[in-house]
Amino acid sequence: MLNQTGLENKFSFHNFSNPELKNIKKEVAIFFEKMSFSVEIELLPQKELTLPIVLKTEEPQILIGEKGKTLAEIQYLLKIILRRKIKIEKPFYIELDVNDYKKKKIEYLKELAREVAKEVALTKNEKILPPMSAYERRIVHLELADYPNITTESIGQEPERKIAVKFHPFVSSE
């Protein structure tokens, strides 16, 4: 199977049927009812192997937890439950978001990355960002990948792994 860049994908992915989507939504609802949470559930269009699931609730902070850790753990548990209940042979993932927490976090990280890159380009001094998860660091690395004269590097050990944003002057090969 070819992807949008014309390269072959390592995995073919499962396109969920409407009955499967209804079943997934039902299982997600049951999961949160058992936890005594009132949530609105929206399944967004599938992105290759990933099915985005957006929740709306009056108590988002309880589901999100400190730095999104509870949300990540809930997503992991829900993925295991859905794989067992929905019996699909091909791999699939879910991306769980609560009250657009992840969407807002991604935008914040991208903005932080751009601001720090501008500062580093101006001062030519390295800047170290605070500790981040691998997922968050990847967002920053990707945001600055094509930024002129800037390089990024993950440094340190988990859970205190950080990103160093460095000035790297462009050297012409002419």
N, C-alpha and C positions, 0 to 999 in steps of 0.2 A: 504494500500500500504506500502511495506517495503522499508526502505532506505538502504544505503550501510552498515550500522552497524547492520542491521537486526531488527531495531526498527520500529514501525509503525509511519508514518508521520501523523501530525495533518491534513494536507491538501494534497489532490492529486493535482498535478499540470498539467497545460495545455501544451501539446506539440504543438508548433505552426506548422501549415502546411505551405508548400511553398507559396501558395497564401496569407496566413495571413502575412507571413514574407515580401512578396513583398508589401503588403498593408501598413505594419508598416513602411517600408523604405520610401515608397511614402509619408506617412503622416509626417514623420520626415523631409523629404526634403521640403515639403510645409511649415512646421513650420519655418524652417530656411530661406527659400526664403522670407516669409512674414516679417522676421526680417532683411532682406537684408544682410544675411550672406552667403558667398560661402563656402560650406562644402562638403567634401567627407564623405560618410556614409558607415560604415561596421557593419553588424550584426554578432556578434560572437556566437558560439554555446551556446545554452540555458543551464543554470545551475539551475536545479530544477525550482523554481518559478521566477527566474531572467533572463531577456534577456539583455546581455551586448550590448551596442551600442557605437561604437567608431567613433569619428568625427576627421577629419583632416582639419585644416584651417590655413590660413595665419595670422589670428588675434586671437590666442588662449586666450590672456590675457583678452580680452573683455568678452569672454564667461565664463572664469574661475572666474574672479573677485578676490577680496581680500580674501585670505585663502580658495578659492574654494566656497565662498558663492553664487556667481552668478550661478555657475555650479549646485549647489544643488537646487537652486530655479528653474532653467530651467528644470532640471530633474523632479522636482515635477509637474510643469506645463505640461510637455510633457507626463508624466504618466497619468494625468487626461484626456488630449486630446485623447491619445491612447485608454484608457478604454472606452471612449464615442464613438469613431469612429470605433473601432475594435470589439465591441460587443461580448466579451467572458465572459461566466458565471463564470468560475473559476478564482481565484485571480492570478495575475501576477505582476511582478515588472520589472523596467528597471534600468540598471546601466549605466549611461551616462558618458563617459570619452572623454576629448578633448586633442588631441596630447599626449596621454599617461600620462597626468597630474596625475591622480589618481594612476596609476601603479607606477610612479616614487615616489609619495608621500608615498605610502605604503612601498616601499623599503627603503626610507629615514627613516620612523618611525621605521621599524624593526631594521635597523642598529643603530639608536639612542638608541633604547631600549637595544640592546645587549651591546653597548659601556657603557651605564650608569650602566647596571647590572654588567659588569666586574669591573668598578670603585667601585661600592658599595660592591661587594664581596671582593675586595682588601682592601679597607679602612674601611669597616664595618660601614660606615656612610650613613645615609639616604640621598637620592638625590630627589629633587622635579623638575619635568619636567614642561615646560611652559604650559599655558592653552591650552586645546585641545577640539575639538568637541567630542561627545559621540562616533562617528564612529572611530575617530583617537585613542581615549583612548582604545577602544575595541581591536584595532590592537596591541597596546603595551601590554595590559593585556594578550592577547593570545600568543604573541611572548615570553613573559617571564613566562608563566604558568608552564612550566616544567624546568625552569632554576634552578639549584640546589642552595639552601640557599638564594633564593631571593623571596620576596613577593611584590605585588603591591596593591595599594589602591587608589581609586579616592577620592579626597578631595576637599572641597570648594563648592561653589555654581555656577551654570551656570550664565553667560558665562565664568567665570574665573575658572572653574573646572579643576583640575590638577591631575597628578599621582605622588604619593609618591612611590619611589622604595626603599625597605628596606632590610637590611640583616636579615636573619632568619636562625640561625644555625640549622642544621639537628640534631634532637634528636633521638637516637636509642631507640627502645622499648625493647631491650634485657637487 
